[in-house]
Amino acid sequence: MVALKDDSGYSILETLVSITILGLIVGITVLMLNGILKNPKLLLIDEAINLVYNEINFSMSSKTLTDTSYFNRSGNIKVERKIIQSHKTSKIIVNAKFKGTNKILVSINTIVYNESD
């Protein structure tokens, strides 16, 4: 009688090493997500940067000289534009604030030189 020997498949040691590595990856991922979810401002910074950048570009292209403020679509970021005028320049200050704490997430200031008439 011939004994059948099947060497295909994984040994118990290989399986345990794979499960250990998978466990480490899952553990690190959970710790990273936990840190992000505890601080929701981290998720909003990218959107705040885009809002402020777009507001600066709009103010410079349309030469709008009034102060304004508004909330983003989800209502958790407040964008404020303040313009300080002098004879030859206008300083545009745009802040994006987190609604919950009213702390500034992003702030951009720029100076625009007024054209002579």
C-alpha positions in Angstrom: 0.0 0.0 0.0 1.3 3.4 -0.9 1.0 6.2 1.6 -0.2 9.5 0.2 1.9 12.5 1.2 0.4 15.9 0.5 2.9 18.8 1.0 0.6 21.5 -0.4 -0.9 24.1 1.9 0.4 26.2 4.8 1.9 24.9 8.0 0.5 26.0 11.4 3.5 28.3 11.9 3.0 30.1 8.6 -0.7 30.6 9.5 0.1 32.0 12.9 2.6 34.4 11.6 0.1 35.6 9.0 -2.6 36.1 11.6 -0.1 38.0 13.8 0.9 40.4 11.0 -2.7 41.0 10.1 -3.6 41.7 13.7 -0.8 44.3 13.9 -2.0 46.0 10.8 -5.6 46.1 12.1 -4.4 47.4 15.5 -2.4 50.3 14.0 -5.3 51.2 11.7 -7.7 51.3 14.6 -5.4 53.5 16.6 -5.0 55.9 13.7 -8.7 56.2 13.0 -9.4 56.6 16.7 -7.1 59.7 16.8 -8.8 61.2 13.7 -12.3 60.6 15.0 -11.4 62.2 18.4 -10.4 65.4 16.6 -12.9 66.2 13.9 -11.1 69.4 13.0 -8.5 67.3 11.2 -11.1 66.1 8.7 -12.2 69.7 8.1 -8.9 71.4 7.4 -8.7 70.4 3.8 -12.2 71.8 3.1 -11.3 74.9 5.1 -8.2 75.5 3.0 -10.2 75.2 -0.2 -12.9 77.6 1.1 -10.4 80.3 2.1 -8.4 80.0 -1.1 -11.6 80.3 -3.2 -12.7 83.3 -1.2 -9.4 85.1 -1.6 -9.4 84.4 -5.4 -13.0 85.7 -5.6 -12.2 88.8 -3.7 -9.2 89.6 -5.8 -10.9 88.9 -9.2 -14.1 90.7 -8.5 -12.5 93.5 -6.5 -15.2 93.1 -3.8 -14.6 95.6 -1.0 -17.2 94.5 1.6 -16.9 92.3 4.6 -18.8 89.0 4.6 -19.3 85.7 6.4 -21.0 82.5 5.6 -21.1 78.8 6.5 -20.1 75.9 4.2 -22.8 73.5 2.9 -22.6 71.2 6.0 -22.7 74.2 8.3 -19.6 73.3 10.4 -17.1 75.8 8.9 -17.7 79.6 9.0 -15.8 81.6 6.5 -15.2 85.3 7.3 -13.8 87.9 5.0 -12.6 91.2 6.3 -11.2 94.0 4.1 -9.1 96.9 5.4 -8.6 99.6 2.9 -6.0 102.3 2.8 -5.3 104.9 0.0 -3.2 102.6 -2.2 -3.8 99.1 -0.8 -6.5 96.8 0.4 -5.7 94.0 2.9 -8.0 91.0 2.5 -8.2 88.7 5.6 -10.1 85.5 5.2 -10.5 83.1 8.2 -12.2 79.7 8.4 -13.5 78.8 11.8 -14.7 75.6 13.3 -18.4 76.2 14.3 -18.2 74.1 17.5 -15.3 76.1 19.2 -15.1 79.1 16.9 -11.3 78.6 16.7 -9.5 79.5 13.5 -8.7 76.5 11.3 -7.1 78.4 8.4 -6.3 82.1 7.9 -4.9 83.8 4.8 -4.1 87.4 4.4 -3.1 89.2 1.3 -2.5 92.8 0.2 -3.8 94.1 -3.1 -2.4 97.3 -4.6 -5.2 99.5 -5.8 -4.8 100.7 -9.4 -4.5 104.4 -10.0 -7.4 106.1 -11.7 
